[in-house]
Structures are given as structure tokens and as C-alpha cells.
Amino acid sequence: MTVPYLSAIAAKGHTARVILPASISAEDQRNVADLEQHGVRVRLLPKSPVYMHAKAEISGDEAFIGSENYSVFSLNVIPPRKYT
């Protein structure tokens, strides 16, 4: 688990928020519980009638919005675009 990152976020007075599909595995449900214990706000998005593949990261004055999977292949093959 990435507890040092979560501690750093909390130390700055910020809150990490995560939206996940409600149809996650039992292992992922345990991970959600761990995240919540470390102050992360987790919202489970119903699979039906909506399925969202989009991802977003927002930090300070920078943001990433896209639909790429968070994997080494996806993030290395598809070059990021910078919008201003």
C-alpha cells in the first residue's frame, strides 16, 4: 500500500478521493477499506446504468484526464498531451 503518499497528502491538509466501479473484487474491497482507514474518500459508482472508463488526476494546477488504463504498456505507448 502507498501509505507514505497518503500521509504526505494528509500532512498538506488535502484529501485524496477515488471513484471505483461497485463491481470490484473481494481483494479490491479490502484495499478500499485500507484506503479509507488512511483518510482516502472512496465512492463506488454503480455499474448499471453507467459504466465510466475515464480517469482523472488533479493536483495543484495540473490535471490528467483520459481513458487510458493505468498500466506500463498504456502509459508508455500513448504519449501524453499537454493542454494549456
C-alpha positions in Angstrom: 0.0 0.0 0.0 1.2 3.5 -0.7 0.8 4.8 2.9 3.7 7.3 2.7 2.0 9.1 -0.2 -1.3 9.1 1.7 0.4 10.5 4.7 2.0 13.2 2.6 -1.4 14.2 1.2 -2.9 14.4 4.6 0.0 16.3 6.0 -0.6 19.0 3.4 -4.2 19.3 4.5 -5.6 17.7 1.4 -8.0 14.8 0.8 -7.4 12.0 -1.7 -10.6 11.0 -3.5 -11.1 7.8 -5.5 -14.1 6.7 -7.6 -14.3 3.0 -8.4 -16.8 0.7 -10.0 -19.0 -1.0 -7.4 -18.3 -4.4 -9.0 -14.8 -4.7 -7.6 -13.2 -8.0 -6.4 -13.0 -9.0 -2.7 -9.3 -8.2 -2.7 -10.0 -4.7 -4.0 -12.8 -4.3 -1.4 -10.1 -5.0 1.3 -7.8 -2.4 -0.4 -10.7 0.1 -0.3 -11.1 -0.4 3.4 -7.4 0.1 3.8 -7.5 3.3 1.8 -10.4 4.6 3.9 -8.5 3.9 7.1 -5.8 6.2 5.8 -8.3 9.0 5.1 -9.0 8.4 1.4 -12.6 9.2 0.4 -13.8 6.3 -1.8 -17.0 6.3 -3.8 -18.3 3.2 -5.5 -20.0 4.0 -8.8 -22.8 1.6 -9.7 -22.0 -0.4 -12.8 -25.5 -0.1 -14.1 -26.8 2.1 -15.8 -23.5 3.9 -16.0 -20.0 2.5 -16.8 -17.2 5.0 -16.8 -13.8 4.2 -18.3 -12.5 7.8 -17.8 -9.7 8.6 -15.4 -8.7 11.9 -13.9 -5.9 13.1 -11.7 -5.9 16.6 -10.3 -3.1 18.0 -8.3 -2.4 21.7 -7.7 -2.5 23.4 -11.1 -2.1 20.3 -13.2 -4.6 17.7 -14.3 -4.7 14.4 -16.3 -8.0 13.4 -17.9 -8.2 10.4 -20.2 -9.3 6.9 -20.7 -6.0 5.1 -20.8 -5.6 2.2 -18.5 -3.0 2.7 -15.7 -0.6 0.2 -16.9 3.0 0.4 -18.1 2.0 -0.5 -21.6 -0.8 2.0 -21.9 1.1 4.9 -20.4 4.3 4.3 -22.4 2.7 3.6 -25.8 0.3 6.5 -25.8 2.2 9.8 -25.4 0.6 12.4 -23.1 -0.8 15.6 -24.4 -0.4 18.8 -22.6 -3.2 21.3 -22.9 -2.9 24.9 -21.7 
